[in-house]
Amino acid sequence: MLIGISRPMSEPPYPTPDVDMGLIGQAAEQIGFSWISYGHHTVRPLEEAIVGPHSRGVPLFQDQMVGFARATALTSTLEVGGMCIVPMHHPVTLAKTVASIDQYSGGRLVLGIGTGGASRQEIEASGGRWDRRWAYTREAVEIMKGLWREERFEYEGEFFTIPPVLCRPAPARRPHPPLLLGGFTDKVLQRAAEWADGWYPAYLGDENLAAGPDNVRDGRRKMEQYADQVGREETTFQIAAILVGNVTKDVVRRFEDAGTDRVAIMLPDVASVEEARLAMEHIADEVL
């Protein structure tokens, strides 16, 4: 199992300043971690009640794809991943960016697929459709897969019409980087079984760490069942989990035994790369 680091949750006042995840990734690789997870948000709505873990305000993250590119440029083996809120992207430009980063890095990108349930205004300000965000996301994924795989691709859908085109470079990892769906519901697991490559859950807080391995084991079983129901032959799904709280070697082992392929342990709030390095060294002492 791959063990990595996740950026802090970054509630206000963080990330002001937002810590350079490229330099954090460089330090993480030097310390011995295998990957980093980097979140995605665009704008912080100022007059909307936000739900979920960002209830005190949508984080002011640096651009996710820029972070991926910088982290892989400053490292040689470190993989990058994170939940991408697809309704805030156009699939053609996202396909191009993801393929370019994966190509330049030699296949070190894992793409989380999310729909951004925290804020309607953030999605709509970024050009997406809140009311049809899952339908938009599935169509976007179909388009990206086609652009990555095919020499001649065209598409006619609810949201996008694309004439015959070729998009290159292709990703280094073929047929494309792993696409892992974020969320906790059975519907998410069903979607993952039908058109993705796995699942990207996050467990926030010590109380969820205890139940997390059982949830992973149950989630993998359900994805395999759903895959059988739709006749999908490939059922080797990846599971990546973000862990927060008192994470020890025993916790990591229990997630591994449950079928988790990779975990990312969330950093505490840090205001500098040096603070991040000290935090990562402490985490490494506990889990590596």
C-alpha positions in Angstrom: 0.0 0.0 0.0 1.2 3.5 -0.8 1.4 6.0 2.1 1.2 9.7 1.4 0.3 13.1 2.7 -2.8 15.2 2.2 -2.8 19.0 2.4 -4.5 20.5 5.4 -8.3 21.1 5.3 -7.4 24.8 5.2 -10.3 26.3 6.9 -10.1 30.1 7.4 -7.7 31.8 8.1 -5.7 29.2 6.1 -4.5 29.1 3.5 -3.3 32.6 3.9 -0.6 32.1 2.9 -1.2 28.9 1.1 1.8 26.7 1.5 3.6 25.7 -1.7 2.6 22.1 -2.3 5.4 21.6 -4.8 7.9 22.2 -2.1 5.9 20.1 0.3 5.8 17.3 -2.2 9.6 17.6 -2.6 10.0 17.3 1.1 7.5 14.4 1.3 9.5 12.4 -1.2 12.7 13.0 0.6 11.1 11.8 3.9 9.8 8.7 2.2 6.2 9.2 1.3 4.9 7.9 -2.0 2.3 10.4 -2.9 0.4 13.6 -2.0 -3.2 14.5 -2.2 -4.1 18.0 -3.2 -7.7 19.4 -3.2 -9.6 21.6 -5.7 -11.6 24.7 -5.1 -12.0 27.9 -7.2 -13.8 30.7 -5.3 -15.2 31.2 -1.8 -18.9 32.3 -1.9 -19.4 35.1 0.6 -23.1 35.0 1.0 -24.0 31.3 0.9 -24.2 28.7 3.7 -21.7 26.0 3.0 -22.3 22.4 4.0 -19.9 19.6 4.9 -16.3 19.9 6.1 -15.9 23.4 4.7 -18.8 24.9 6.6 -16.6 27.8 7.8 -15.8 28.8 4.2 -14.6 27.2 1.0 -10.8 26.9 1.1 -8.7 29.3 -1.0 -6.5 26.6 -2.5 -4.0 27.3 -5.1 -4.9 25.8 -8.5 -4.9 22.1 -8.2 -3.4 21.3 -11.6 -0.7 23.9 -11.2 0.1 22.2 -7.9 0.2 18.8 -9.6 2.5 20.0 -12.3 4.8 21.8 -9.8 5.0 18.8 -7.4 5.9 16.3 -10.1 8.4 18.7 -11.7 10.2 19.0 -8.3 10.2 15.2 -7.7 11.1 12.0 -9.5 8.9 9.3 -8.0 6.2 11.1 -6.0 2.6 10.5 -7.3 0.0 13.2 -7.1 -3.7 12.9 -6.7 -6.8 14.7 -5.3 -10.5 15.3 -5.7 -11.2 17.3 -8.8 -14.6 19.0 -8.9 -15.4 18.1 -12.5 -18.4 20.4 -13.0 -16.0 23.4 -12.5 -14.0 22.3 -15.6 -14.7 22.0 -19.3 -13.8 18.4 -20.2 -11.7 19.2 -23.3 -9.4 21.5 -21.4 -9.3 19.2 -18.4 -8.4 16.3 -20.6 -5.6 18.3 -22.1 -4.2 19.4 -18.7 -4.4 16.0 -17.1 -2.8 14.3 -20.1 0.0 16.9 -20.2 0.8 16.5 -16.5 0.7 12.7 -16.7 2.9 12.7 -19.8 5.5 15.1 -18.3 5.6 13.2 -15.0 5.9 9.7 -16.5 2.5 8.5 -15.3 2.4 9.9 -11.8 -1.2 11.4 -11.6 -4.3 9.8 -10.0 -7.4 11.8 -10.6 -10.2 11.9 -8.1 -13.6 12.7 -9.6 -16.0 14.8 -7.5 -19.1 16.9 -8.0 -18.6 19.5 -5.3 -21.7 19.1 -3.1 -20.6 21.8 -0.7 -21.4 25.0 -2.7 -23.9 25.6 -5.5 -22.5 29.1 -6.0 -18.9 27.9 -6.4 -19.9 25.5 -9.2 -22.1 28.0 -11.0 -19.5 30.8 -10.7 -17.0 28.4 -12.4 -19.4 27.6 -15.3 -20.9 24.3 -14.1 -24.4 23.0 -13.6 -25.4 22.4 -10.0 -28.7 20.7 -10.7 -27.2 18.3 -13.2 -23.7 18.0 -11.8 -23.5 14.2 -11.8 -24.9 13.9 -15.4 -22.4 16.7 -16.4 -19.6 14.7 -14.7 -20.4 11.4 -16.4 -20.5 13.1 -19.8 -17.2 14.9 -19.1 -15.6 11.6 -18.1 -16.8 10.0 -21.3 -15.3 12.8 -23.3 -12.0 12.8 -21.5 -11.7 9.0 -22.0 -12.4 9.4 -25.7 -9.9 12.2 -26.2 -7.2 10.2 -24.4 -7.8 6.9 -26.2 -9.0 7.7 -29.7 -7.2 9.0 -32.8 -10.5 10.5 -34.0 -13.1 11.5 -31.4 -16.5 13.1 -31.7 -19.4 13.4 -29.3 -23.0 14.5 -29.1 -24.4 14.8 -25.6 -26.7 16.9 -23.3 -24.0 19.4 -22.4 -21.3 19.1 -25.1 -21.1 18.7 -28.9 -17.7 17.9 -30.2 -16.8 17.6 -33.9 -14.2 15.0 -35.0 -11.0 15.9 -33.2 -7.6 14.6 -32.1 -6.2 15.6 -28.7 -2.6 14.9 -27.9 -0.4 14.3 -25.9 -2.0 11.2 -24.5 -1.4 10.4 -20.9 1.7 8.3 -20.1 -0.4 5.8 -18.2 -2.6 3.9 -20.6 -5.4 4.0 -21.3 -5.6 6.9 -18.8 -4.7 7.8 -15.2 -6.9 6.1 -12.6 -10.2 7.8 -12.1 -11.5 7.4 -8.5 -14.9 8.7 -7.5 -15.3 10.6 -4.3 -18.3 10.2 -1.9 -19.8 7.9 0.6 -23.2 6.7 -0.8 -24.0 3.4 -2.5 -24.9 5.5 -5.6 -21.3 6.7 -5.7 -20.0 3.1 -5.5 -22.4 2.0 -8.2 -21.2 4.8 -10.5 -17.6 3.9 -9.7 -18.3 0.3 -10.7 -20.0 1.4 -13.9 -17.6 4.0 -15.4 -14.7 4.7 -13.1 -11.6 2.9 -11.7 -12.3 3.0 -8.0 -13.2 5.0 -4.9 -11.7 8.0 -3.1 -13.3 8.3 0.4 -12.1 10.6 3.2 -12.4 9.8 6.9 -12.4 12.9 9.0 -11.8 12.5 12.7 -10.7 9.8 15.1 -14.2 8.3 15.4 -14.3 7.6 11.7 -10.9 6.0 11.6 -12.3 3.2 13.7 -15.1 2.4 11.3 -13.1 3.3 8.2 -11.5 -0.2 7.4 -14.9 -1.8 7.6 -16.3 0.8 5.3 -13.5 0.2 2.8 -14.0 -3.5 2.9 -17.8 -3.1 2.4 -17.3 -0.5 -0.4 -15.0 -2.8 -2.3 -17.5 -5.7 -2.0 -20.3 -3.4 -3.3 -18.3 -2.1 -6.2 -17.5 -5.7 -7.3 -21.2 -6.6 -7.0 -22.3 -3.6 -9.0 -19.7 -4.4 -11.7 -21.0 -7.9 -12.0 -24.6 -6.6 -12.3 -23.7 -4.4 -15.3 -21.4 -7.0 -16.9 -18.2 -5.2 -16.4 -15.3 -7.6 -16.7 -12.6 -5.4 -15.1 -13.2 -5.4 -11.4 -9.8 -4.5 -10.0 -10.8 -1.3 -8.4 -8.4 1.1 -6.6 -9.3 2.7 -3.2 -7.6 5.8 -1.9 -8.5 7.1 1.5 -7.6 10.3 3.3 -7.1 9.8 7.0 -7.3 12.5 9.7 -6.7 12.1 13.4 -4.5 9.8 15.4 -3.1 7.8 12.6 -0.7 5.0 13.7 1.0 2.1 12.0 -1.8 -0.1 13.4 -4.5 2.2 11.8 -2.6 2.1 8.4 -2.3 -1.7 8.7 -6.0 -2.1 9.3 -6.9 0.0 6.2 -4.4 -2.1 4.2 -5.9 -5.3 5.4 -9.4 -4.0 4.4 -8.3 -3.5 0.8 -7.1 0.1 0.7 -4.5 0.7 -2.1 -3.3 4.0 -0.8 -3.8 6.3 2.2 -3.0 10.0 2.5 -2.6 11.4 6.1 -3.8 14.9 6.4 -1.3 17.5 7.6 -2.2 19.8 10.5 -2.5 23.5 9.7 0.9 24.7 8.6 2.0 28.2 7.6 5.4 27.3 6.0 7.2 24.6 4.3 9.5 24.1 7.3 6.4 23.6 9.5 5.1 21.1 7.0 8.5 19.2 7.0 8.4 18.9 10.8 4.9 17.7 10.7 5.7 15.1 8.0 8.7 13.9 9.9 6.5 13.3 12.9 3.9 11.5 10.8 6.6 9.4 9.2 7.8 8.3 12.7 4.3 7.1 13.4 3.4 5.3 10.2 6.5 4.5 8.0 
